[in-house]
Amino acid sequence: MDHLVQIILLLAVAVAIMVIFQRLHIPSSLGYLLVGLVLGPHTAGPTVHVAEFEALAEFGVVFLLFSIGLNYSLPQLHAMRHQILGLGTAQVVLTTAVVAVLLWLAGSNPVVAFVIGAVFAQSSSTIIGRQLAEQGEEATPHGRLGLAISVFQDVTAVPFLILIPVLGAATGMDMLAGELAWALAKAVLAFTLVFYAARRALRPLFHLVAERRSAELFTLTVLLVVLAAAWTTHSLGLSLAFGAFLAGMMLGETEFRHQVESSIRPFRDVLLGLFFVGIGMLIDPASLPQIWHWALLGAVLLLASKIAVVVLIVHRSGMDMPGAWRTALLLAVGGEFGFALLAIALGAGVIDPHVGQIVLNAVLFSLIGGVLLIRYNHAIAARLAGANPRSPGPANQLAGLPPPRVLIGGYGRVGHTIAVLLKSGGVDFVAFDTDPQRVQQGRTDGHAVLYGDIADPELLAAARAEQASLAIVTVDSHAVALRAVSALRRHCLQLPVIARARDLDASAALVGAGAMHAYPETIEASLRLGATALRILQHPVVDIDRMLQDIRDRDYRPVIETPVKEVAQ
């Protein structure tokens, strides 16, 4: 019963703080950190201590990486392999090396300096993913690249999980090399097991479950898959989160991806909150007066080193300077796996508790500063990149080309259809999409399709959008479409914008954001069916067209306000 009282207290404090933080538009992750600080053992007042709390909090990261894996299936990772594998490895190695060398030159023990460098090299997939989703930037080039690199960091953390305890035991180099080789072999084995099991079993399993038409059964199946994959990698001595990420990648290739993500979201959000509450409980405010200046200096070192490294490697990979700066600002934040590495180092005796408290607070300070950097990444990047940054990305692809008459945002099913119609009518256009595979398919189709986000002001300027005759937003995500319409309206006040909408509510929101027309798919399909029926019944085509246009001009009110009378049985 005592545990029940503590859980009620935890929920009450969390609700109170989160209501205030959401009203003030402060990121929820910082609110959960404050909950942990208030209810932690280092502050006055009640303390929450539930034995199973740490295990539950760990599953927050597990479900987060599963949902991230859903958005990075194998085909997508293969398309981005040069960016993710090369840039991800370079970011972790270079950041670890830069921080370690600077600390070593400042007088730190080489082993301690290396461990701190490894902790600082990690970025929070949790914070990056949440902030990008709240800001509607998850589908932007810098958003996808930043999140992909942060996810790959979780994979590169596996060697550190083996290396740090070995350093604490002071074993020889032969033993060290053997442990690392064994860890890599287990990672390959885990990937192979999950890959082949998923390829053979997941799609048939979910087809079987979907035929039952039970949301409860579907959710139970998702939980089974996540936990089974996590258990597989954990049994091999790897992290639970690594297995969940692999399972997400496999399911991301199936037609069930969106429903899976919807089913897992409530569990993910609650457990992620618990994870941050647990981190907040580690903070010891009594030690801050003695170490705050060292912790603040460490946070500056963490943020500055990662920003410098990421800008260098991302720009050299081909991204324009504004995009490189924005990616760097996303990745500057410290990470939850940094906390895990720090805990292992403390347990192995590699660093002493005093230094550990400094590093802990440095990462926490970076979380606060990093959230602000992510939130204002566009304004900061524009200032840092200068007024006329040279760009080898989409901007340079557009250089020298005449301004298109039509801009298309999104080259999915709808965007492709519109492109075919425009090309048949001899209308010049350029389409943008953030999916490399769609871009490649568009080029194969013979259409002018470029990689880029139509909501990016830098890209709109490079495309000379203000000289276009029309912009068409066809992306499937309502949040991304809303952001694109708003950006087009801000950048090109006179440019007509029409958009695709899922339903009437989405249509109203897009029109409110500045779209001239936003056509709801469901009602438009019904109108076309009705028009076809009237043509078959030999109604005059002119009258049919006039009726359809009248309905559209009146914002579909004639069809949504007509009451449907029940027919007596």
N, C-alpha and C positions, 0 to 999 in steps of 0.2 A: 504493500500500500504506500510505503514511503516513496518508492519509485514513481508511483502514479502521481503523487503530489509534486514531485520534482518535474515530471513531464508537463503537468498542467502549468507550473510556474514558467518553464521554458517556453511553452507555446504562448502564454499570456505576454511575456516580455517581448517575444519575437513579433507578435501581432502589433503591439503598441509601437515598437520602434519602426517596424516596416511601414505602418500607416504614415508615420511622420516623414520617413525618408522618401516614400513615394510621393507624398504631397509636395515635398521640396525638390523632387526630381533628382534625388541622390541615388547612385547605383545601389541596388539591393545587396550586392556582395559586401559593401562597406557596412550596411545595416546589420548583416549577420555577424560580421566581425565585432561590432559593438555589443551585440547580444552576448557573444562569448566572453567579451571583456567584463561585462556587468555581472555575469553569472559564474565567472571563473574563480579559481581558488586564490588569486592574487589581489582581489578587491574586496572591500568591505561589503557586508550584506549577504544574502543567501547564495549558496553555492550549489550548482546542479552537478551531481555525480551519478551517472547511470553506467553500470558495468558494460553494457552493450553499445554505448554511445559511439566509441571510436570505430567499431566495426560497421555500424550503420553509416557513419560519416564517410568511411572509405568507399562505400558503394555509391556515394554521390559522384565521385570521379569515375567510377566504373560505368554508370549509366550515361554520364556526359560523353565519355569517349565512344560509347556505343552509338549514341545519336550523331556524333561527329562522323563516325565511320559510315553511317548511312548516306552521308553527303559526299563521301570520297570513296566511291566504289573503285574496283580494280581498273576498269577502262579509263576513269578520270585520272587516277594516279599514274597510269601508264602514259596518258597524254601529257601529264605534268611532271614526268619522272625526272627530267633534267633539272627543272626548277626545284622540286621538293627534295630529291635525294642529294643533289649537289649543294643547293643553298642551305638546306637543313643541316647537313653535316658540317659545312663550312662555318655556319653561324655558331654551332655548339663548340666546335674545336677552337675557332678563333677567339670567341668570347672567353672561354675557359683559359686559353693561353694568355690573352691580354691581361685579364684580371690577375692571374697567378703571377705573371712576371712583375706587374706593378707592385703587388703585395710583397713579393720576394725582394724586390729592390728596396722596399720600405722597411725590410728587416724581419718579415714573417718567416716562419719555418716553411720550407718548400712543400711539404706534405699538406700543411694547413692551408697554404696559399692555393694549392691545387684544388682542395676540397671546396674552398670558398668560391673559386672560379667556376667549378662545376655547378654549385648551388645558384650562382648568379646567372649562369647561361640559360637556365630554364625560364620559360614564359608560361603564363597561366592561360591554358586553353579555355578554362572556365570563364575568366573575366573577359578575354578577347571575344569568345563566342557570344556571351551574353550581351556585352556592350554593342557589338556589331549588329546583333538581332534587334536590340532596342533602338538603334540608330538607323536601321534599314540598310546597312552596308555589307551584309553577309555575302551578297552576290557580286560585289564590286571586285575588280582585279586585285587591288591591294588587300581587300578583306579576305578573299579566297586564298591568296598567296600567304598572307600573314597567319591565317588560321591553319593552313596546311603545314607550314613550317613549325608552328607551335605543336601540332599533333605529332609531327615527326620527331620533335624533341623528346616526346614521351618514349619513343622507340630507342633513341640514343641514350636515354637514361638507364637502360638495362645494363650496359657495361659498367656504368658508374655504381649501380647497385651491387655488383660483384667486386669492383675494384676498391671501393672505399673500405669495406671490412678487411680486405687483404692488406691494404696499407696500414690499417690499425694493428694487424698481427705482425707487421714488419717481416713478412716472408721475402724470399729471394725473387729475382726477376723470372726465373724459370717457373716457379709456382704461379706467379702473377700471370704470365703468358698462358699457362695452362688453364687457369680459371676463366680468363677472358675468352679463350677459344671454346671452352665448354659452354659458357653462357651464349655465345653466338650460335653454337650448334643447337642448343635447346630452343633458341628463338626461331631458327629455321624449321626445326621439328614441329614446334607449335603452329607456325604458319601453315605447314604442310597438312597437319592433322585437321585444323579448322577449315582450310581451303577445300580439301577433298570431301570432308564430311558435309560441309555446307553445300557444296556443288551437287552432291548426290541426294541430300536429304531435305534441305530447307524448302525449296520450291514445292516439292510434292507434299511436305508436311503442312505448309501454309495453304496450299490448295485444298487439302483435306479439311483443315480447320475452317477455312472461309466458307466451304459448302454448308457448314452447320449454321451459318448466319448468327453466331453468338459473339457479342462483343466481349463478354466475360471470358469465354474460352480462348478468343484471340489474344487477349491481354495475358492470360496465364501462359500461353504458348510463347509469347515474346519474352516473358520473364524467364521461362525455362531455357530458352536459347541463350539469353544474355548470361545467366548464371552458369550454364554448362560450359560455355566458351571461356568464361573467366576462371572456372575451376580447372579447366584443361591447362591453361598457361600457368596457373598458380601451382599445380601439381608438378610442373616442370621447373619450378623455382623462379618463375618469372612473375610479373605483376598481374593482378586480377584485371586491371584496366587494359592491358595489352590484348588479352583474349577477347574482351568485350569489343574493342576497336576492330579486331579481325572479323568478328561476327557481324558487326555493323557494315563493314565493307562488303561482305557476302550478300547480306540482305539488301544492300543499296542497289544491287544489280537486278532485283526482282520487281515485279509490279506491285508488291505489297509495301514498298518503302514508306510511302506517305502515311498509310494507316498504322504501320509499326511505330513511326515517329510520334503520331498522335497518341497512341496507346501508352507509350513509355514516358511521355512528357510529365505527367503529374508525379511519378516516382522520381524522375530525375531532378525536378525543381526542388522538391522537399528535401531529398537527400543531399543535394548540393548545398542547400541552406545549412543543414547540419554539419557538413564539412567545414564551412566557413565559421560556424559557431565554435567548432573544435579548435580551429586555428586561433580564434580570438581568446580562447581560454589559456593559451600558452603565454600570452603577454603578461609580463610582470611590471606593472607601472612603477613599483618601488625602485627598480633598478635604473629607470630612465634618467633621473638626475645625474647619475654618474656616467652613463654611456650614451646619452642622446646625441652628443656631437659626433661620436664615432659612428653611431648608427646612421645619422644623417649623411655623413661623409660616405659611408658604404652604399647608401641608396643612390647618391649622386654618381658614384663609381659604377654601380650596376646599370643605371639608366643610360649614362653617357657612353659606356663601353659598348653596350648592345646597339644603341642608335648608330654609333660610328661604324661598327662592324657591318650591320645590316644594310645601311645606306651604301657602303662600299661594294659589297658582294651583289646586292640586288641591282644596283645601277650597272655594274659590269656585266650582269646577265642579260641586259637589254631593256629593262624597264626605264621609263623616263624619270627624271629627277623628282618631280612631285610625287609620283607613285612610289619611288624608292623611299622618300622621306615618310610618306604615310604608312608604308609597310613597317619601316623602322620604328615609328612611334607606337604602332600596335604591339610589336614584339618587345618593347623596352620594359614592360611590366614584369615583375618577378612572377614565379610560378609555384603551384602546389607541389610539383615534384621536387622543387628546391627544398621545400619543407621536409619532404620524405628523405632526401639525401642528407639533410642536416641532422635529422633524427638518427639515421644510421651512423653518421660520423660521431655523434655524441655517444651512442650506445657502444661503439667500437673503441672509444677513447682516443679518436684521432684528434679531436679538438676539445678544449676544456669548456665547462659550462659558461664561464664568463664570456669567452669569445663567441660561444653559441648564442647567448642572449643578444650580443651585438649584431650577429648575422641575422638572427630571427627578426629583430626590430628593423634592420636595414631592408629586408625583403618586405616587411609590412609597410614601411614608409614608401617603398617603390610601388606597392599595390595602390596606395592612395594617389601618389603622383602619376602612376601609369594610367589609372582610370581617367584622370583629367587629360592626359596626353591623347588617349584614344578618343575621348569625347570631342576634343577640339583638334583632331588630327588634320583636318582639311585646312583650317585657318593657319595652324602652325606650319604645316608643310608648305603652304603657299608663300609664307613669309621667308622661310628658310631656303626655298628653291629659287627665289627671286622672281622678278616679273616676267622674264623671257627665258625659262629654262630650255636647254636643248634636249630634245626628246627623240630617242631611237625607237619609241613605241608607236602607238596608233597615230600620234600627231605627225610623225615623219612619214608614215605610210600615206597620209593624206596630203602631204606637201606636194605642190605642183599640180594637184588634181583640181578640175573645175568644181565649184560648189554644187552638190547634188540638189535636185529639185525636191527630193523626198528623203527624210531620215527615218529609218525603221529601227526601233528599239526592241531587240529580241528576234532571233531567227529560229524559233521553234516551229510547231505545226502551223500556227496562224501567220507568223512572219514569213515563212517559206511560201505560203499560198499567196500572200500579198505581193511578195517579190516576183512570183511567176506572172501575176496579172499585170504588174507595172512593166515588167520586161516585155510582155506581149503587146502592151500599149505603147512601147517606145519611150517610157518615162525613165529618166536617169534617177538612180537611188543608191544609197549606201546603207547597209544594215550593220548593227553592232550587236555582239553577243559575248557574254563572259564565259561561255562553254567552248573550250578549244575544239571539241569534236564537231560541234555545230558550225563553227567557223570553217573548219576543214571541209565539212559537207557542203557548205554554201559555196566555197570556192570550186569544189568539184562540180556543183550545179552550174557554174559559170556566172555566179552572181557576185556583186561587190559586197562581200561580208568581211568585216574586220573584227579583231578581238578588242573589246572595250565596253565600258559602261556608259550608256547614253545619259546617265544622270551626273556624270563627271564634268564639271565646268571646264576643266582643261581640255577635255576631249571635244566638247561642244565648240570651244573656241577654235581648236585645230581644224574641226570639220566645217568651220564657217557656217554654223547652224543658222545664224541671223540672216543669211542669204538664201536659205532654203524656202520652198513654197509650202511645205507641209511636213509635220512630224507625226509618225504613227507609233504608238506604244503598244506592243503586243505581248509583253512578258506575262507569264502565268501568275506570278506572285503579286498579290494586291499591294503589299507593303512596298515592293520594289517599283511597281507601276506608279504608285502615289508619289514616291520620291522622284521618279523620272519626270513626271508631269510638272511637279513643283520646280525642279531644276530647269526644265525647258522654259517654263513661264518666267522664271527669274532672269535667265540668260537672254531669252529672245521674246520680248514682250509682245511683238506683233505676229509671231509665228503661230499659225493655226495648228492645234494639237488635237488629234483624235485618238481614242484609246479603246482597248478591249477590256471588258469588265466581266466578272463572274455572274453577278446578280445586280438587282436594282440598288441595293445599299452601296455596293462597290462603285456602281455607276455614278450615284449621287456624290460620293466622296471624291471621285476623279474630276467630275465637273466642278465641284467646289474648289479643287486645287488648281483649276485653270484649263481643263480640257474643254474644247468646243463641243465635242460629242464623246460619250463613252457608252459603247453598245453592249448591253448585257447579253451574254451568250444564250442563256436559257430562253429569254423572251424572243430574241431574234430568231432562234431556231423554230419556235412556235409560229412566228409570223410567216416565215418562209413556207412552213407546212400549210398554213392556212391559205397563203397566196397560191400555192400549187393546186390546192383543192379547188379554189375558185376558178383557176384557169381550166382545169379539167371539166368543170361544170359550165365552161364557155362564158364566163363573165368577161366583160371587156377589160383588156390589159390596162388601158388608161385609168379605168376606175379602180382597179386593184392597186396600181402604183400610187394613186392619189390617197387611197385609204391607208396604205402603209406609211406614207410620208406624213399624213395627218397624225397618226398614232405616235410616230417618232418626234414630230414637232411639239407634241403635247406631253413629252416625257413619259410616254407609255401609260398615261392615266386612263385612257379609255379601256385598256385591257386589265388593269390592276384594280380599278375601282368598281368594275361591274360585278355585282354579287352573283355568286354561284348558288342557285336554288337546288336544294336537295330533292331528289325524285322519290316520291313515295313508292315503297316496295309493295 
